[in-house]
């Protein structure tokens, strides 16, 4: 693996450190690698759009796009489910 030295202002260094301290990243290198990966996927909009199109096509093929359930129906089903779970010994 290659090594790179990068200079950043103190405010950027503090930001990166805060991301590491939050537990989202293990190290500065981990953070920079993630930024590069994200840049690689957004640099080629054709690739991003192709992935989006494929996801939409899968959803349409599965019939998920046409299935809409009212929130009240969902909550009623959940209430019934959890009431049944509470009733079990």
N, C-alpha and C positions, 0 to 999 in steps of 0.2 A: 504494500500500500504506500502511496506517495504522501509526502508531507508538504504542507503549504503554510506559509506565515502570512497572516492578514492583519493589517492595522485598522482599527476602528476607533471612533470617538468614545470617550468614557461613558456617555449616555447609552450608546449601543452595547458596549460591553456589559453595563449594568442590566440592560434589557435581556441579553442572552443569559446572564447569570440568574436572573429572576425566573426564566423559563426552566433552567436546570434545577433551581431550588424548588420549583413547584412539582418536580418529579416527572414532568412531561418528557424531558430529555435527560440522558445519562451524562452527557458531556458537551463541551463546545463543538467537538467534532461531530457528534450525533446531531446536534442542531443544524450545523452547516450542511451535512449530508442530506437532511430532510429538506432544507431550502433548495438545494440543487435538484433533488428529485422532483419537487413541486414545480420548479422552473422548467425542467425537462418536459413535463407533461403539459404545461401551458404554453411552451414555446411553439409547439406544433398544433395549431388550432384544428387542423384536419384530423389529427389523432384523437383529440378530445371530443370533437363532434361525432366522429365515427363510433367512439365508445358510448356516447350519449344515445345515438341512434340505435345501437345494438341493444342497449338497456330498454329503450322505449319499445322496440320490436318484441323483445322477450315478454314485456308486460302485456302488450296487446295479444300476443300468442297465448299467454296463460289466461287471458280473460280478466285480468286484474283491473284493467283500465275502465271497464264498463261496470264494475261492481262498486256501488256506493252504498254505504249503510248510514242511516241517520244516527247522530250521536245518542239520541234518546234510546234507540233500539239497542245500541251497544251497551249503554249503562244498564238498561233493564236486564240484558243477558248476563252481565257481570254481577249484578245484584243477586240474580237467581242462582248463579254458580256459587258465589261466596256464601249465600244463605244455606245452600245444600252442604257446603263444606263444613260450616259451623254446626249443622245438625248431626253430622257423623260423629260417632263416639270416639 
